[in-house]
Amino acid sequence: MPSFFLAHLMTTGLGPFYDGLAHVFVTPEDLLPVLALSLAAGLRGPAGGRTALFVLPAAWLAGVVLGGLFSPHWIWPVVAAGMTVLFGTLAAADLRLSARVVGVLAAALGLWNGSWNGIDLVRSGADRLGTGLGIACAVFVVMALVGPGAAAASVRAAAARIAARVAASWIAAAGLFMLGWSLR
């Protein structure tokens, strides 16, 4: 039995799909980078938002499936926290990212965090496909709800755009706390 453990999963008792669906909303390591990427993509307008909306859930599900190839390591939460800081900073800085770059960032986040989820699912003996589908659906919902709001802010009043950027800066700050916690 390995001496290194990552507590990352939770159980609702409603089955694998609903466990995955709830997982995103109770796991800051998964929710915060999705929110930050959604803001960054949405602030780039409809093209960036649509790209992330479809790439991220698909990459996440692929990561869950690939997670069986990896083993637990302390680096998983560190990189996840680093991505939270990166995406929050990108959105707060309002950098002009192309839809292609947004897609690459979405794929990286989905594959990384999805693989981390997959590792824990394999270790717990849970249904990877059912739980992975639930996670991918939750990620899609978060992206669909937050991304268009940020996209709307990108063409509306400057105050709405600033509010989205401030929210992203708070997510980046939370990511710094997560990074410190995972490195301790």
Secondary structure, DSSP 4 states (H G I P E B T S, - for coil): --S---------SS-HHHHHHHHHHH-HHHHHHHHHHHHHHHHT-HHHHHHHHHHHHHHHHHHHHHGGG----THHHHHHHHHHHHHHHHHHHT----HHHHHHHHHHHHHHHHHHHHHHHHHHT--HHHHHHHHHHHHHHHHHHHHHHHHHHHHS-HHHHHHHHHHHHHHHHHHHHHHHHHH-
